[in-house]
Amino acid sequence: MNRTILHLDLDAFYCAVEEQRDPALRGQAFAVGGQPDQRGVVASCSYAARRFGVHSAMPMSRAVKLCPNLLIVSAHFKDYHHFSGLVMARLQDVTPMIEQISIDEAFMDVTGLRETGDILARRLQNQINSELGLSCSFGVAANMLVAKIANNMGKSEAKGDGPPNAIKVIPAGQEAEFLAPLPIRELWGVGPKSAEKLARMGIYTIGDLARQPEAGMTRLFGKNGTEMAQHARGIDLREVETERETKSISKEITFTHDVTDGDILRRTLRKMCDGVGWRLRTEKLRGTTVKVKLRWEDFTTLTRQITLNHPTDSDTEIYETALILFHQNWPKGRRVRLLGVGVSGFDVHEAQLELWGKPESPVKKVDSKLQNALDKLRDKFGEDIIQRGSDLGDEE
């Protein structure tokens, strides 16, 4: 039996939520993000702003040059998560087979349901439009790859200046025909370097790639070549995963101005390590690999990591390890544009009591009790409720 997969994408989601908060924004050219004089980046922009060439991930300073009357709105992530939850709850009313891949995007497997995929997509779209005031688009196909690309194409084909609110259906058996004329960059697994290499081979469209022998693609690109060859033919056997495994937990900050002060950098690192540790404990995860990320004033970026001989979720241990990496790789006085820290290499098993090991030290017991108390405050009032005394008066 052919599968039926729906791909949902909320149109300009952050902007749509901001329009709910302030209806006066509707029809205006505005962007959600940071200020242009503080290295702000466009997180989302309205369709009116897109007509000037503004797009997500663009520096806000560039966006303002393209659209001098651009309104800049600060992000309200709590509201975005709230509306995202309301949308996902409506998907759950249709099927539990949902894979949420971001705050505004999800796959649904509706195989075997009484209503067809296009009818379900239309019903959900109407519900999200009318009940939540949000625009959304759907791709409907027999697999995840084609459903996602169908959604992209449906939105690009939409007429008018407002949100696309599109639905595009690719009937089973027509996957390769649909994909064939599309640019090769539309295919999953084809990045800029792969696209350049394929162009040198005379491969510019997905159809061009589909005509290549799979063995030859595997020889040139390895496992990724095998997948590219299959995807170009519209073949994608992946299942919708209702639970996505967390691979890493990290935090980073881009400073408003380059920082050269070691004390400020260490305090920032400490605060981020506290946040990473809290998230690890919230998700009941412990990691063995601690990574630090540094970006200099010239945008050169380096990442360094240390793998511990045991998993940890301790703020202090994460910080002490990250601090070693920081001191090893930061030339004193060098300007730092971005600083980040992360933990990966998770031990999925719960920590077990050591029956024959050494008893926990008094210092570690105190640290653990303090950490638990702080976690309870963060769980109730949010991550930023705790501030170390050393951070008071820090202007960065």
N, C-alpha and C positions, 0 to 999 in steps of 0.2 A: 504494500500500500504506500502510495506517495505521501510524504510528510507535508504538513502545512505549517510554515514558519512565518510569524509576523515580526517585523522590526519597527519599533516605535522610536521616534526622535521628537522631542519637544522643541518647537521652533523658537529660536532666540530666547531660551528659557529664562535666563536671569532678567532680561529686559521685560518679558511678559509678566514676571512677578512684580517688577518695579512699577509697571503700569497699573497693577492691582493696588499697590501701595499709594500711588499718586496718579490718578487718571489723567491729570493734565499733561503727562508725558506722552500720551497716545498721539501718534502722528508726528512726533518731534524727532529730530536727529539727536540721539543721545547714546552714550556708552557707559557701561558699568566697568569700573576699574579705578586705578590710582591716578593721582594728579600728575600732569605732564612735567612739572618741575621737581617731582620726587621719583622719577624713573617709573612712573605708573605704566601699566600695560592694560590693553583693552581685554577684559574678560568676556564681554558680550556687547553687541551693539544692535541698535534698532535697524529695521529695514530702511528707514529714511536715511540713516547714517551710511548704510551700505551703498547707497546710490552715489556717494562721494568717494567711494573706494576704501572706506574704513572697514576693517575686519578684525576678528578675534586674534589675540596674540600680537597685535601691532603695538609698538610703543605709543603711549598716549600723546607724546609730543608730536609724532608723525600724524596721528589721527586729527589733532587740532589744526595742523597745517592744511590737511586735505579738506577739513570741514571747520572753518573758523568759528561758526556759531554752535559748535558741538556742545551739548550739555553733558556734564560728567557727573555720574551718580555713584556714590559709594556702595559697595556690595553689602548685602544683608543675608549672609549665608544661613542663618537660622530660618529665615522665611523660605529660602530656596529648598532647604531640606524638608520643611513642613509641606510645601506644595508637592515636592517629589514623592513624599510618602503618601499623599492623597491620590496621586496618579497611580502609583504602584498598587495601592489597595484596590483600585478599580480593575486593574489587570488581574489581580488575584481573584476577583469575583468571577472571572471567566475561566481561569486555569491556574493551578499551582506551578505549572511548568514554565517558570519565568527566570530569565537570567538578566539581572540588572547589571549593566556594564559601566554605567556612570550615573550621575545624579539625574540626567535627563535622557537616558537611552536604555532600551531593554529589548531582549528577544523573548518571544512567546512561542511555545510549541502547542498548536491547537489541533493537532492531528486527531481525527476521529470524532471531533465535536459535531453536533448536529448542524450548526450553521457553517457556511463556507468561510474561508479566510477573508474574502473581500467584504462580506456582510459583517463579520465580526469587527474588522478594521473600521468600517463606516460607523457601526454602532458605538464603538469605543471613542472614536474621534468626536462624534456628536456629544457624547457624554462628557468628555473632557472639555470640549468647547463650552457647553452650556452650563455645566455644574461648577467648573473651576475657572472659566474665563481664559483658558490657555489654548493656544494653537498647537497642533501636533501633526506630524506626517507619519505615514506607514508605508512600508514595503512588504509585499506578500509574495512568497515563493516557496519552493519545495526544500530549500536549505538556507542556512544562515548567511552564507556568502552572497547569494543572489538577492535575498531579501534586503540586506544592507545596501547593496549597490542599487537595487530598485528604488529604495527610499531616496538615495542621493540623486538619482536621475529624475524621480518624480518632483523633488523640490526644485531642481534646476529648470525643469520644464514648466513650472507654475507661472501663470500670468499675473500681472498686477504688481503694485508696489508694496503690498502688505505681506504678512506671513504666508507661506505657501499652502499650509493646511492640506497637503497632497496625499493621495493614495495611489500607488502604482502596483499593479498585479502582474506577475510573470507566470503564466500557466506552466504546469509541470510538463517537461519535455521540450520547452522552448528556451532553456537556460543558455545554451551555447549560442543560439541565434540572437538572443538579446545582448549578450556580452560582446559578440564579435566586433561591432564597429566602434566600441568604446576605447578611449586612450588607455594605453598600458598601465598608466599610473593609477587608474581606478581599481586595479586588481590588488587584493590583499597580498602582502609579501613582496611587493615591488616598490622599493624605495628609490631615491634619486640615483644612487650608484648603480643599482640593478637596471634602472631605466636607461641610463647612459650606455651601459654595456649592451643591452638589448637593442638600442638604437643603432649601435655600430654593426649589429647583425642584421639590420633592416627590419627589426620588429618594433612597430609603432602602435599597433592596436592589439586588443586581446585576441582577436581573430588571427592575427599574424602569429601570435604565440601558440594558439591552439593547433596550428598546422605543423608545429615543430615536433619531432620525435621526443617522447618523454625521456628516453634513455640519454639522448644528447643533452637535454636540459639538466638532467641529474649529474651528468659528467661535468658540466660547466659550473653549476651552482650548488651541487650537493643536494642535501635533503630539501632545501628551499626550492631548488629547481624542480624536484618531483612534485611538490605541492603547487608550484606555479603552473606547471603543465596541466595538472588535474583541475585546478581552479579555472584556468582559461577555457576548459571544456564544460564548465558549469558544475563540476563535481565537488561536493563538500559533504563529508560524512559525519562531521562533528555533531554532537548532541547538545541540546540546551542544558547547561549546568545550573541547577537551582542554587547551588552553593559554590561560590568562587573562593579558592584558597588564597589567603593573603601571602604574598611573597616577601614583602618587606614593609617596614614602618619607618617613616622618615619625616623630618621637618627641615625647612630651609628658609632663609630670609635674604632678600636683596635690600641692602642698606640704602637709605635715602641719599646719603653721601658716602663716598669711599671712606673706610675706617682704617686707621693706622694704630689706634690705641689698643695695646694688648689686653688691658683690663676690661675694656668694653667687649672685645671679641670673646674673652673667656667667660664673661658674665652671660653674653648671648648664647654661647655654646652650652653653658650650664642650664639655662632656661629651656633650651630646645631638648636637651637630654632628659630633663624632668618630664617634658611633654611626651617624648617618645616612650619613656618608661611607663607612664600612666596609660598610654594607649596599648602597650604590650600587656599590661595587667588586666585592662578592661577586656581585651580579646583573649585572655588566658593563653598568651604566647610567651615563649622565652627564646632568645636568639643567641647564636654563637659568634656572629660576625658584626663588628662595629665599623661603620664607614664614615669618613669625614669628607666633605666636598668644599673646595675653595675656588673662588673665581676672582682673578685679579682685575685691575682697572682696565686692562686691554682685552678683557673678555676671555683670556686664556683660563681654562678650567681644569682642575686636577681632582681626582678622587683617590683616596688611600684607605686601606682597610686592615684590620687586625682580626684574626680568628682566635677566639678564646678556646681553652680546653674544656669548657663547660658552658651550658646555656645560662643566660641571665635575663632578668627583667628589672634589675636594680638601677634606679636613677644614678646612684653614686658610682656603681661599677661601669655603667655606660659612659658617664662623664669622665672618669679617670682614664678609661681607654681612649676616648675621643681626644682628651687633652694631650695624651702622648703623641697621637697622630698630628694634632694641630702644631705642637711645638717642633715636631720633626720636619714639618713641611712649610711653616710660615716663617719667611725671613723677617726678622724683627723690623718693624717700620714699613713693610710693604703694604700698599693700599689693597684692601679687601673690598670687593664689590658684593660678593655673595658668600654666605657661610651656611653649611648644611650638615646634618648628622642623621644616620640611619642605622637600623639593626635588621639583619636578615639571618638566614640559616636557622630556621625555627625548629625547636624540639616540640613536636605536637603532643607529647605525653605530659600529663600533669606531673609536677614535682613530687617525688616520692620521699618519704621519711627514710633517713639512713639509720637502719637498725643497729649497724655495727660501726658506723662512722663516728667522727668526733662530734661532740655536742656543739650546738651553735654558740658562738662567742657572745658574751654580754653586750659588746658593742654592736654586733650584727642584730641581736634581738631588739635593742633600742631603735636602731635604724629601721628595722622591719615594722615595728609598732608605729613609729612616726610616719612612715610611708603609707601605712594602712589608714591612719587618721587623715592624712592629706588627701588620699584617694577618695575618701568618703566626702570630703568637702568639694573636691573637683566634680565628683559624680552628681552632687546636688546642685552646685552653683556654676559649674563650667570650669574649663581648664585654666582660665586666667584669674581665678579667684585667689590663687596663691602667688605671692610675690616675695622673693628673698630680700632680706634687709640690704644686701649688697647691691640690689638693683634700684633701690630708692634714689631718686635724683638722677638716674641715668637718662640722658636726653636722646640717645640713639634709638 
